[in-house]
Amino acid sequence: MEVLNLERNDYEILNTITAEAVIMYYQKSNSYTISCPDDDFSVTYTYGKMGWDCKFSGIFRAGYLSGDAPFVSTALSPEEVARGLAIYRVINTAKQEGADAVIAPTITTNVEQTNKKVVVYKSTVTAKLVKLKTNN
């Protein structure tokens, strides 16, 4: 809001929303898989004779907030996937609610080892929905 030089009477705070994403990370001897059972998405990285091989299944949907540019790398990390998916979900909820923006987002990620080979990443995003007031 500061960048747009808006005064408090130029916008309305609609409400606060929360979205979350749960990602599973499976480690094997020469590979690892990052998956999201809710979205039927997975990516598996396998190390072989030719180096790392990547195999996707489904569609990974990620969202980013202003100033939160994605880190460009050759491999996705489970924390990046959980965070990106949770932000994507909060952005979609904001659109459905008719908001023009989200402000004051808070993002938390919990990591839990559920058994010897599985780690669960759970990211939660909470943000306020904002609607700009117009003269039209």
PAZAPA-4460 file (N, C-alpha, C; in steps of 0.05 Angstrom, whole numbers, plus 32768, in hexadecimal, padded with zeros to 4 digits):
% residues 136
    n_x    n_y    n_z   ca_x   ca_y   ca_z    c_x    c_y    c_z   seq   type   mol
   8010   7FE8   8000   8000   8000   8000   8011   8019   8000     1      M     A
   8028   8018   800D   803A   802F   800E   8045   8036   7FF3     2      E     A
   804B   8022   7FE3   8056   8026   7FC8   8041   8035   7FB6     3      V     A
   8028   8030   7FBA   8013   803D   7FAA   800B   8058   7FB6     4      L     A
   8016   8060   7FCC   8010   8079   7FDA   7FF2   807B   7FE0     5      N     A
   7FE6   8065   7FE9   7FCA   8064   7FF0   7FC6   806D   800D     6      L     A
   7FB1   807B   8011   7FA9   8083   802C   7F95   806D   8036     7      E     A
   7F91   806C   8050   7F80   8057   805C   7F64   8058   8050     8      R     A
   7F59   806F   8048   7F3E   8070   803D   7F3D   8068   801F     9      N     A
   7F54   8061   8013   7F55   8058   7FF7   7F50   803A   7FF4    10      D     A
   7F50   802C   800A   7F4D   800F   8009   7F3D   8005   8021    11      Y     A
   7F34   7FEC   801E   7F25   7FDF   8033   7F31   7FC4   8039    12      E     A
   7F35   7FBE   8052   7F3F   7FA3   805A   7F27   7F91   805D    13      I     A
   7F25   7F7D   804C   7F0E   7F6B   804B   7F0D   7F58   8063    14      L     A
   7F22   7F48   8065   7F25   7F34   807A   7F40   7F28   807A    15      N     A
   7F45   7F14   808A   7F5E   7F06   808B   7F59   7EEA   8082    16      T     A
   7F6B   7EE0   8071   7F68   7EC5   8066   7F82   7EB5   806C    17      I     A
   7F7E   7E9A   806C   7F94   7E88   8071   7F93   7E71   805C    18      T     A
   7FAB   7E6A   8052   7FAC   7E52   8040   7FC5   7E43   8049    19      A     A
   7FC4   7E29   8044   7FDB   7E18   804B   7FE0   7E03   8035    20      E     A
   7FF8   7DF8   8036   8000   7DE3   8023   8011   7DCF   8033    21      A     A
   800D   7DB6   802D   801C   7DA0   803A   802B   7D91   8024    22      V     A
   8045   7D8F   8027   8056   7D82   8014   8065   7D6B   8021    23      I     A
   8067   7D55   8013   8075   7D3E   801D   8090   7D3C   800F    24      M     A
   80A4   7D36   801E   80BF   7D32   8013   80C8   7D16   801A    25      Y     A
   80CD   7D06   8005   80D5   7CEA   8009   80F2   7CE7   8000    26      Y     A
   8103   7CDD   8011   8120   7CD9   800B   8126   7CBB   8006    27      Q     A
   8133   7CB5   7FF0   813D   7C9A   7FEB   815B   7C9B   7FE7    28      K     A
   8168   7C85   7FE2   8185   7C85   7FE1   8190   7C96   7FCA    29      S     A
   8184   7C95   7FB2   818E   7CA5   7F9C   8179   7CB8   7F90    30      N     A
   8164   7CBD   7F9F   814F   7CCF   7F95   813F   7CDC   7FAC    31      S     A
   8130   7CF0   7FA5   811D   7CFB   7FB8   8105   7D05   7FA9    32      Y     A
   80EE   7D05   7FB6   80D5   7D0E   7FAA   80C8   7D23   7FBB    33      T     A
   80BE   7D38   7FAE   80AE   7D4C   7FBB   8092   7D4A   7FB0    34      I     A
   807E   7D46   7FC1   8063   7D43   7FB7   804F   7D52   7FC7    35      S     A
   8038   7D58   7FBA   8022   7D64   7FC8   8009   7D53   7FC2    36      C     A
   8002   7D41   7FD4   7FEB   7D2F   7FCF   7FD1   7D3E   7FC9    37      P     A
   7FCD   7D56   7FD5   7FB4   7D65   7FD0   7FB2   7D6E   7FB3    38      D     A
   7FC8   7D75   7FA6   7FC8   7D7F   7F8B   7FD1   7D6B   7F76    39      D     A
   7FD6   7D53   7F7F   7FDF   7D3E   7F6C   7FF8   7D47   7F5C    40      D     A
   800B   7D53   7F6A   8024   7D5C   7F5E   803B   7D4E   7F6B    41      F     A
   804F   7D47   7F5B   8068   7D3D   7F66   807F   7D42   7F53    42      S     A
   8096   7D44   7F5F   80AF   7D46   7F4F   80C3   7D34   7F5D    43      V     A
   80D1   7D23   7F4C   80E4   7D11   7F56   80FF   7D17   7F4A    44      T     A
   8114   7D19   7F5A   812F   7D1E   7F51   813E   7D04   7F57    45      Y     A
   814A   7CF9   7F42   8159   7CE0   7F44   8176   7CE4   7F3A    46      T     A
   8189   7CDA   7F4A   81A5   7CDC   7F41   81AD   7CC3   7F34    47      Y     A
   81B7   7CC5   7F1B   81C0   7CAE   7F0C   81DB   7CB3   7EFE    48      G     A
   81E1   7CA3   7EEA   81FA   7CA5   7EDC   81FF   7CC1   7ECF    49      K     A
   81EA   7CCD   7EC6   81EB   7CE7   7EB8   81E7   7CFF   7ECB    50      M     A
   81E6   7CFA   7EE5   81E0   7D10   7EF8   81C3   7D0F   7F01    51      G     A
   81B9   7D26   7F09   819E   7D28   7F13   8189   7D28   7EFC    52      W     A
   8174   7D18   7F00   815E   7D17   7EED   8145   7D20   7EFC    53      D     A
   8134   7D2F   7EEF   811C   7D39   7EFB   8103   7D2F   7EEC    54      C     A
   80EF   7D26   7EFC   80D6   7D1C   7EF0   80BF   7D29   7EFE    55      K     A
   80AE   7D38   7EEF   8097   7D45   7EFA   807E   7D35   7EF5    56      F     A
   806B   7D38   7F07   8050   7D2C   7F03   803C   7D41   7F0D    57      S     A
   8028   7D48   7EFD   8015   7D5C   7F05   801E   7D78   7F00    58      G     A
   8012   7D8C   7F0D   8018   7DA8   7F09   801F   7DB4   7F24    59      I     A
   8036   7DC1   7F25   803D   7DD0   7F3D   8034   7DED   7F3A    60      F     A
   8024   7DF7   7F4C   801A   7E12   7F4B   8026   7E21   7F62    61      R     A
   8034   7E37   7F5C   8041   7E47   7F71   8039   7E64   7F6E    62      A     A
   8038   7E72   7F85   8033   7E8E   7F85   804A   7E9C   7F93    63      G     A
   804D   7EB6   7F8D   8062   7EC6   7F99   8057   7EE1   7FA0    64      Y     A
   805F   7EEB   7FB6   8057   7F06   7FBF   806B   7F1A   7FB5    65      L     A
   8062   7F33   7FB4   8074   7F49   7FAB   808E   7F49   7FBA    66      S     A
   80A4   7F4A   7FAB   80BE   7F49   7FB8   80C7   7F2E   7FC1    67      G     A
   80B8   7F1A   7FBA   80BE   7EFE   7FC2   80C4   7EEE   7FA9    68      D     A
   80D8   7EF7   7F9A   80DF   7EE9   7F81   80E9   7ECD   7F87    69      A     A
   80E1   7EBA   7F75   80EA   7E9F   7F7A   8107   7E9B   7F76    70      P     A
   8112   7E89   7F85   812F   7E82   7F83   8131   7E70   7F6B    71      F     A
   8142   7E77   7F58   8146   7E67   7F40   815B   7E52   7F45    72      V     A
   8154   7E3A   7F42   8167   7E24   7F45   815F   7E0D   7F33    73      S     A
   8170   7DF9   7F32   8169   7DE2   7F22   8157   7DCE   7F30    74      T     A
   8154   7DD1   7F4A   8143   7DBE   7F59   8131   7DCD   7F6C    75      A     A
   8119   7DC3   7F6F   8106   7DCF   7F83   810C   7DC3   7F9E    76      L     A
   8108   7DD4   7FB3   810B   7DCA   7FCE   80EF   7DC6   7FD9    77      S     A
   80EB   7DB4   7FEC   80D0   7DAF   7FF7   80C5   7DC8   8005    78      P     A
   80D6   7DD8   8012   80CD   7DF0   801F   80C4   7E05   800B    79      E     A
   80D2   7E08   7FF4   80CA   7E1B   7FDF   80AF   7E12   7FD4    80      E     A
   80AB   7DF8   7FD0   8092   7DEE   7FC4   807B   7DF3   7FD8    81      V     A
   807F   7DEE   7FF1   8069   7DF2   8005   8062   7E10   8007    82      A     A
   8076   7E20   8008   8072   7E3D   800B   8064   7E48   7FF1    83      R     A
   806F   7E41   7FDA   8063   7E4B   7FC1   8046   7E42   7FBD    84      G     A
   8040   7E29   7FC4   8025   7E20   7FC1   8012   7E2D   7FD5    85      L     A
   801B   7E32   7FEE   800A   7E40   8001   8004   7E5D   7FF8    86      A     A
   8018   7E6A   7FEE   8015   7E85   7FE4   8002   7E85   7FCC    87      I     A
   8005   7E72   7FBA   7FF3   7E6F   7FA3   7FD6   7E6C   7FAC    88      Y     A
   7FD2   7E5C   7FC1   7FB6   7E58   7FCB   7FAB   7E71   7FD8    89      R     A
   7FBC   7E81   7FE6   7FB2   7E9A   7FF2   7FAB   7EAE   7FDC    90      V     A
   7FBB   7EAF   7FC7   7FB6   7EC2   7FB1   7F9B   7EBA   7FA3    91      I     A
   7F97   7EA1   7F9F   7F7E   7E98   7F92   7F65   7E9E   7FA4    92      N     A
   7F68   7E9A   7FBE   7F52   7EA1   7FD0   7F4D   7EBF   7FCF    93      T     A
   7F62   7ECF   7FCE   7F5E   7EEC   7FCC   7F4F   7EF4   7FB3    94      A     A
   7F56   7EE7   7F9D   7F47   7EED   7F84   7F2A   7EE5   7F86    95      K     A
   7F24   7ECE   7F92   7F09   7EC5   7F95   7EF9   7ED8   7FA7    96      Q     A
   7F06   7EE4   7FBA   7EF8   7EF7   7FCD   7EF6   7F13   7FC1    97      E     A
   7F01   7F17   7FA9   7EFF   7F31   7F9C   7F13   7F46   7FA6    98      G     A
   7F28   7F3D   7FB2   7F3D   7F4F   7FBD   7F50   7F58   7FA7    99      A     A
   7F5B   7F6F   7FAA   7F6F   7F7A   7F97   7F8B   7F73   7FA0   100      D     A
   7F8F   7F6E   7FB9   7FAA   7F69   7FC4   7FA8   7F5A   7FDE   101      A     A
   7FBF   7F4F   7FE6   7FC2   7F45   8001   7FD8   7F54   800F   102      V     A
   7FD5   7F5A   8028   7FE9   7F68   8037   7FF0   7F59   8051   103      I     A
   8006   7F61   805D   800F   7F56   8077   800F   7F37   8077   104      A     A
   801A   7F2A   8063   801A   7F0D   8063   802E   7F03   8078   105      P     A
   8026   7EED   8085   8038   7EDF   8097   8039   7EC2   808C   106      T     A
   8051   7EB7   808B   8055   7E9D   8080   8065   7E8C   8094   107      I     A
   805B   7E75   809B   8069   7E63   80AD   806B   7E48   809F   108      T     A
   8080   7E3A   80A5   8084   7E1F   809B   808D   7E0D   80B2   109      T     A
   807F   7DF7   80B5   8086   7DE3   80C9   8091   7DCB   80BA   110      N     A
   80A6   7DBF   80C5   80B3   7DA8   80B9   80B2   7D91   80CE   111      V     A
   80A8   7D7A   80C5   80A6   7D64   80D8   80AF   7D4A   80CB   112      E     A
   80C0   7D3B   80D8   80C9   7D21   80CF   80B4   7D0D   80D8   113      Q     A
   80A5   7D02   80C5   8090   7CEF   80CD   8099   7CD2   80CF   114      T     A
   80AD   7CCB   80C0   80BA   7CB1   80C3   80D6   7CB3   80B8   115      N     A
   80E3   7C9D   80B6   8100   7C9D   80AE   8105   7CAB   8093   116      K     A
   80F3   7CA9   8080   80F8   7CB3   8065   80E5   7CCA   805D   117      K     A
   80D2   7CD2   806D   80BE   7CE6   8065   80BF   7CFF   8077   118      V     A
   80C1   7D16   806A   80C0   7D2F   8079   80A8   7D3F   806E   119      V     A
   8098   7D4A   807F   8080   7D5A   8078   8086   7D77   807C   120      V     A
   8082   7D87   8067   8084   7DA4   8068   8068   7DB0   8066   121      Y     A
   8061   7DC0   807A   8046   7DCD   807A   804A   7DEB   807C   122      K     A
   8043   7DF9   8066   8045   7E17   8066   8029   7E23   8069   123      S     A
   8027   7E38   8079   800E   7E46   807E   8012   7E63   8078   124      T     A
   8001   7E6F   8068   8002   7E8B   8061   7FE9   7E98   806B   125      V     A
   7FEC   7EAE   8079   7FD5   7EBE   8083   7FD9   7EDB   8079   126      T     A
   7FC4   7EE7   806D   7FC7   7F02   8063   7FAC   7F10   8064   127      A     A
   7FAD   7F2A   8064   7F95   7F3B   8064   7F8E   7F41   8047   128      K     A
   7F74   7F40   8041   7F6A   7F46   8026   7F63   7F63   8024   129      L     A
   7F6B   7F70   800E   7F67   7F8D   800B   7F58   7F91   7FF0   130      V     A
   7F44   7FA3   7FF2   7F35   7FAB   7FDA   7F39   7FCA   7FD7   131      K     A
   7F42   7FD1   7FBF   7F46   7FEE   7FBA   7F2B   7FFB   7FB4   132      L     A
   7F28   8013   7FBE   7F0F   8022   7FB9   7F14   8032   7F9F   133      K     A
   7F00   8032   7F8E   7F02   8041   7F74   7EEC   8055   7F72   134      T     A
   7EEF   8067   7F60   7EDB   807C   7F5B   7EC7   8074   7F45   135      N     A
   7ECB   805C   7F3A   7EB9   8053   7F24   7E9F   8048   7F2F   136      N     A
***
